């Protein structure tokens, strides 16, 4: 026998998600819409973005150690 005896195993989480999508088929579309609202954003003003990038300060390599 090979090294994958549980080849057809499906976890409880995977089963739960599959059943949830079967019961509510509109869920993936809502997920995509919500992601677009909260995460997939393009910069509104590129000039403003450049100004913000210029104002960044360089961070030290290891900021959790104090070199007194």
C-alpha positions in Angstrom: 0.0 0.0 0.0 1.2 3.5 -0.7 1.8 6.3 1.7 -1.6 7.9 1.3 -4.1 5.4 2.9 -6.6 8.3 3.7 -6.6 9.5 0.1 -10.4 10.0 0.1 -10.5 11.6 3.6 -12.6 14.7 3.9 -12.2 16.8 7.1 -15.2 18.0 9.1 -14.4 21.6 8.1 -14.4 20.8 4.4 -17.6 18.9 4.8 -19.2 21.8 6.7 -18.2 24.3 4.0 -19.5 22.1 1.2 -22.8 21.6 3.0 -23.1 25.3 3.7 -22.5 26.2 0.0 -25.1 23.5 -1.0 -27.6 25.1 1.3 -26.8 28.7 0.4 -25.5 28.8 -3.2 -25.4 32.6 -3.2 -22.7 32.7 -0.5 -19.6 32.7 -2.8 -21.0 35.7 -4.8 -21.6 37.6 -1.5 -18.1 36.7 -0.4 -16.6 38.1 -3.6 -18.7 41.3 -3.2 -17.6 41.8 0.4 -14.0 41.2 -0.5 -14.2 43.9 -3.2 -15.7 46.3 -0.6 -13.1 45.8 2.1 -9.9 44.6 0.5 -9.6 45.0 -3.3 -9.0 48.8 -3.4 -7.0 50.7 -5.8 -5.3 54.0 -4.8 -7.6 56.9 -5.5 -5.0 59.4 -6.1 -1.6 58.3 -7.2 0.0 61.6 -6.4 -1.3 61.4 -2.8 0.0 57.8 -2.6 3.5 59.0 -3.7 3.5 61.7 -1.0 2.6 59.2 1.6 5.3 56.8 0.5 7.9 59.6 0.6 6.9 60.3 4.2 7.8 56.8 5.5 10.7 56.4 7.8 13.1 53.5 7.5 12.7 51.0 10.3 15.7 49.6 12.1 16.5 45.9 11.4 15.4 44.6 14.8 13.1 47.0 16.7 12.6 44.9 19.8 16.1 45.2 21.1 17.4 48.4 22.7 21.0 49.5 21.9 21.6 51.8 25.0 
